[in-house]
Amino acid sequence: MIRQVEYFEKPGVTNTSRCIEIVEGIVREGFSHVVVATTSGDTGLAIARKLQGQNVSVVAVTHNVGYQGPNVDECTEKNREELQALGVKIYTGTILTRGIEASLMKKHQGVYPAYIAAQTLRLLGQGMKVVVEIVAEACDGGLIPEVDVVAVAGTGKGADTVAIIEARPSDRFFDIKIKQILAKPLG
């Protein structure tokens, strides 16, 4: 198999439209599950709108409530409602490599295993860390099966990373496979 990888000169939102085109192309090849990281809901909506009417299940994974402060849900209610109206399943829960270990790191200092896993994945870029996390989170929530899925994430806002990931739940984190990288930033 030969597949082209798109490398972006810089990370960030400017790559979102190209990532959506890549996702649309890979879905035409027969992939039926797309998992997208979306903080405010904007990136999730852009993908859901583009894939509307196709035989594909879209899961939007948001930050946990409280990530930006007490009781703060960064995914707007308007976007959440539109995502649901488009048939998108939404996962809002603990970020896989953050959770209770972040609290331990803040309170007691030190480095813990989930943080080490996150930092190791960041060697390939922030988006690569996130695509692995969101696939495990969606699998944990029963929103995707344990199959190859298309995962989309980014650095900050928007999308700059697309990968095909063999999904597994978080209790089998090291059985997750990054099968193909379709797009990622160089920096």
For each residue, the residues with C-beta under 8 A, 3 or more apart:
1:
2:
3: 180 182
4:
5: 181 182 183 184
6: 18 22 162 182 183 184
7: 183 184 185 186
8: 11 14 15 18 160 183 184 185 186
9: 185 186 187
10: 14 185 186 187
11: 8 15 125 126 127 154 155 156 160 185 187
12: 15 154 155 156 157 158 160 185
13: 16 154 156 157 158 159 160
14: 8 10 158
15: 8 11 12 18 19 154 158 159 160 183 185
16: 13 19 20 43 46 154 158 159 160
17: 20 21
18: 6 8 15 21 22 183
19: 15 16 22 23 152 154 158 159 160 161 162 183
20: 16 17 23 24 46 47 50 159
21: 17 18 24 25
22: 6 18 19 25 26 162 182 183
23: 19 20 26 27 34 47 50 51 150 152 162
24: 20 21 27 28 50 51
25: 21 22 28 29
26: 22 23 29 31 150 162 164 182
27: 23 24 30 31 32 34 51 54 56 150
28: 24 25
29: 25 26
30: 27
31: 26 27 34 56 148 149 150 164
32: 27 55 56 57
33: 56 57 59 144 145 147 149 150 167
34: 23 27 31 47 51 56 57 58 59 149 150 151 152
35: 58 59 61 131 134 135 138 144 149 150 151 152 165 167
36: 43 44 47 58 59 60 61 134 151 152 153 159
37: 43 61 130 131 134 152 153 154 159
38: 41 42 43 44 45 60 61 62 75
39: 43 62 63 74 75 157
40: 74 75 76 79 157
41: 38 44 45 60 62 75 76 78 79 80 82 83
42: 38 45 46 79 157 158
43: 16 36 37 38 39 46 47 152 154 157 158 159
44: 36 38 41 47 48 58 60 62 79 83 88 90
45: 38 41 42 48 49 79 82 83 86
46: 16 20 42 43 49 50
47: 20 23 34 36 43 44 50 51 58 152 159
48: 44 45 51 52 58 60 83 86 87 88
49: 45 46 52 86
50: 20 23 24 46 47
51: 23 24 27 34 47 48 54 56 58
52: 48 49 86
53:
54: 27 51
55: 32
56: 27 31 32 33 34 51
57: 32 33 34 89 144
58: 34 35 36 44 47 48 51 86 87 88 89
59: 33 34 35 36 88 89 90 91 134 138 143 144
60: 36 38 41 44 48 75 83 88 89 90 91
61: 35 36 37 38 90 91 92 133 134 137 138
62: 38 39 41 44 73 74 75 90 91 92
63: 39 67 68 74 75 92 95
64: 67 92 93 94 95 98
65: 71 72 73 92
66: 69 70 71 72
67: 63 64 72 74 95
68: 63 72 74
69: 66 72
70: 66
71: 65 66
72: 65 66 67 68 69
73: 62 65 77 92
74: 39 40 62 63 67 68
75: 38 39 40 41 60 62 63 79 80 90 92
76: 40 41 79 80
77: 73 80 81
78: 41 81 82
79: 40 41 42 44 45 75 76 82 83
80: 41 75 76 77 83 84 90
81: 77 78 84 85
82: 41 45 78 79 85 86
83: 41 44 45 48 60 79 80 86 88 90
84: 80 81 87 88 90
85: 81 82
86: 45 48 49 52 58 82 83
87: 48 58 84
88: 44 48 58 59 60 83 84
89: 57 58 59 60 138 143
90: 44 59 60 61 62 75 80 83 84
91: 59 60 61 62 134 137 138 141 143
92: 61 62 63 64 65 73 75
93: 64 137 140 141
94: 64 98 99 137
95: 63 64 67 98 99 133 137
96: 99 114 132 133 136 137 170 173
97: 101 114 115 117 118 121 129 133
98: 64 94 95 101 102 114 118
99: 94 95 96 102 103 114
100: 103 104
101: 97 98 104 105 112 113 114 115
102: 98 99 105 106 115
103: 99 100 106 107
104: 100 101 107 108 110 112
105: 101 102 108 109 110 111 112 115
106: 102 103
107: 103 104
108: 104 105
109: 105
110: 104 105
111: 105 115 116
112: 101 104 105 115 116
113: 101 116 117
114: 96 97 98 99 101 117 118
115: 97 101 102 105 111 112 118 119
116: 111 112 113 119 120
117: 97 113 114 120 121 173
118: 97 98 114 115 121 122 129 133
119: 115 116 122 123
120: 116 117 123
121: 97 117 118 124 128 129 132
122: 118 119 125 126 128 129
123: 119 120
124: 121 128 129 181 184
125: 11 122 128 129 155 161 184 185
126: 11 122 129 130 153 154 155 161
127: 11 130 131 153 154 155 159 160 161 184 185
128: 121 122 124 125 131 132 153 161 163 178 181 184
129: 97 118 121 122 124 125 126 132 133
130: 37 126 127 133 134 153 154 161
131: 35 37 127 128 134 135 151 152 153 161 162 163 165 178
132: 96 121 128 129 135 136 151 165 176 178
133: 61 95 96 97 118 129 130 136 137
134: 35 36 37 59 61 91 130 131 137 138 151 153
135: 35 131 132 138 139 144 149 151 165 167 168 176
136: 96 132 133 139 140 167 168 169 170 173 176
137: 61 91 93 94 95 96 133 134 140 141 170
138: 35 59 61 89 91 134 135 141 143 144 149 167
139: 135 136 142 143 144 145 146 167 168 169 170
140: 93 136 137 169 170
141: 91 93 137 138
142: 139
143: 59 89 91 138 139
144: 33 35 57 59 135 138 139 147 149 167
145: 33 139 167
146: 139 166 167 168 169
147: 33 144 166 167
148: 31 164 165 166 167 179
149: 31 33 34 35 135 138 144 164 165 167
150: 23 26 27 31 33 34 35 162 163 164 165
151: 34 35 36 131 132 134 135 162 163 164 165
152: 19 23 34 35 36 37 43 47 131 159 161 162
153: 36 37 126 127 128 130 131 134 159 160 161
154: 11 12 13 15 16 19 37 43 126 127 130 157 158 159 160 161
155: 11 12 125 126 127 160 161 185
156: 11 12 13
157: 12 13 39 40 42 43 154
158: 12 13 14 15 16 19 42 43 154
159: 13 15 16 19 20 36 37 43 47 127 152 153 154 162
160: 8 11 12 13 15 16 19 127 153 154 155 183 184 185
161: 19 125 126 127 128 130 131 152 153 154 155 181 183 184 185
162: 6 19 22 23 26 131 150 151 152 159 181 182 183 184
163: 128 131 150 151 178 179 180 181 182 184
164: 26 31 148 149 150 151 178 179 180 182
165: 35 131 132 135 148 149 150 151 176 177 178 179
166: 146 147 148 175 176 177 179
167: 33 35 135 136 138 139 144 145 146 147 148 149 176
168: 135 136 139 146 172 173 175 176
169: 136 139 140 146 172
170: 96 136 137 139 140 173
171:
172: 168 169 175 176
173: 96 117 136 168 170 176
174:
175: 166 168 172
176: 132 135 136 165 166 167 168 172 173
177: 165 166
178: 128 131 132 163 164 165 181
179: 148 163 164 165 166
180: 3 163 164
181: 5 124 128 161 162 163 178 184
182: 3 5 6 22 26 162 163 164
183: 5 6 7 8 15 18 19 22 160 161 162
184: 5 6 7 8 124 125 127 128 160 161 162 163 181
185: 7 8 9 10 11 12 15 125 127 155 160 161
186: 7 8 9 10
187: 9 10 11
